[in-house]
């Protein structure tokens, strides 16, 4: 009736749902780290003096990413993640906003 229980008194259905959510959150965390690394690599390859420290709060314009650089960076992220970011998406102002845009168009984890 209520499904099997695991050793911790949680039903198997609940445990499976929790596992899926943990995998999804882990996937997002990994994607965020990977995207941040890709942005760092992009800046390192294209700038004479790339920033020493990059955070989600770093402003893209202060990093030296102009409108053309933004287009190039988004193309690179699209190629890497096999996604398409629509042209009508508002231009992100921070690294965190750029990561959110990318994650929004990444495929969801199965069964989430």
C-alpha positions as CSV (number, residue, x, y, z in Angstrom):
1,X,0.0,0.0,0.0
2,X,2.6,2.6,1.1
3,X,5.6,1.2,-0.8
4,X,8.6,-0.5,0.6
5,X,10.6,1.3,3.3
6,X,14.3,1.7,3.3
7,X,16.4,1.2,6.5
8,X,15.7,4.8,7.6
9,X,11.9,4.6,7.6
10,X,11.5,6.4,4.3
11,X,9.3,4.8,1.7
12,X,11.1,3.6,-1.4
13,X,9.1,6.1,-3.5
14,X,10.2,9.0,-1.3
15,X,13.8,7.8,-1.3
16,X,13.8,7.5,-5.1
17,X,12.3,11.0,-5.4
18,X,15.0,12.4,-3.0
19,X,17.7,10.6,-4.9
20,X,16.5,12.1,-8.2
21,X,16.4,15.6,-6.6
22,X,19.9,15.1,-5.2
23,X,21.2,14.0,-8.7
24,X,19.4,17.0,-10.3
25,X,20.9,19.4,-7.7
26,X,24.3,17.8,-8.1
27,X,24.0,18.1,-11.9
28,X,23.2,21.8,-11.6
29,X,26.1,22.4,-9.3
30,X,28.4,20.6,-11.7
31,X,27.0,22.5,-14.6
32,X,27.5,25.8,-12.8
33,X,31.1,24.9,-11.9
34,X,31.8,23.8,-15.5
35,X,30.2,26.9,-16.9
36,X,32.2,29.1,-14.6
37,X,35.4,27.2,-15.7
38,X,34.4,27.8,-19.4
39,X,34.0,31.5,-18.8
40,X,37.4,31.6,-17.0
41,X,39.0,29.8,-20.0
42,X,37.3,32.1,-22.4
43,X,38.7,35.2,-20.6
44,X,42.2,33.6,-20.2
45,X,42.4,32.8,-23.9
46,X,41.2,36.2,-25.2
47,X,42.4,38.8,-22.7
48,X,45.9,40.1,-22.0
49,X,45.1,40.4,-18.3
50,X,42.3,38.1,-17.3
51,X,40.8,38.6,-13.9
52,X,42.5,36.7,-11.1
53,X,39.3,36.0,-9.3
54,X,35.9,35.3,-11.0
55,X,32.7,34.9,-9.1
56,X,29.0,34.7,-10.0
57,X,28.7,38.4,-8.9
58,X,31.4,39.5,-11.3
59,X,30.0,42.0,-13.8
60,X,30.6,41.0,-17.4
61,X,31.3,44.5,-18.6
62,X,33.9,45.0,-15.9
63,X,35.6,41.8,-17.1
64,X,36.0,43.4,-20.5
65,X,33.2,41.4,-22.2
66,X,31.6,43.7,-24.8
67,X,28.6,42.9,-27.0
68,X,30.7,41.0,-29.5
69,X,32.5,39.1,-26.8
70,X,29.1,38.2,-25.2
71,X,27.9,36.7,-28.5
72,X,31.2,34.7,-28.9
73,X,31.0,33.5,-25.4
74,X,27.3,32.4,-25.7
75,X,28.2,30.6,-29.0
76,X,31.0,28.8,-27.2
77,X,28.7,27.8,-24.3
78,X,26.0,26.7,-26.8
79,X,28.5,24.5,-28.6
80,X,29.8,23.0,-25.4
81,X,26.4,22.2,-23.9
82,X,24.6,21.5,-27.2
83,X,21.9,24.1,-26.4
84,X,20.4,27.0,-28.2
85,X,19.9,30.3,-26.4
86,X,17.2,32.3,-28.0
87,X,18.2,35.8,-29.4
88,X,15.5,37.5,-27.4
89,X,16.9,36.6,-24.0
90,X,17.9,39.7,-22.1
91,X,21.6,40.3,-22.0
92,X,23.1,39.0,-18.7
93,X,25.0,41.6,-16.7
94,X,26.8,39.2,-14.3
95,X,28.6,35.9,-14.6
96,X,25.8,34.4,-12.4
97,X,23.1,35.7,-14.7
98,X,25.0,34.2,-17.7
99,X,25.2,30.8,-15.9
100,X,21.4,31.0,-15.2
101,X,20.7,31.6,-18.9
102,X,22.8,28.7,-19.9
103,X,21.3,26.3,-17.3
104,X,17.8,27.4,-18.3
105,X,18.3,25.8,-21.7
106,X,20.2,22.7,-20.6
107,X,18.2,19.5,-20.7
108,X,16.6,18.5,-17.4
109,X,17.8,15.3,-15.7
110,X,15.5,12.3,-16.6
111,X,12.6,11.6,-14.2
112,X,12.9,15.0,-12.5
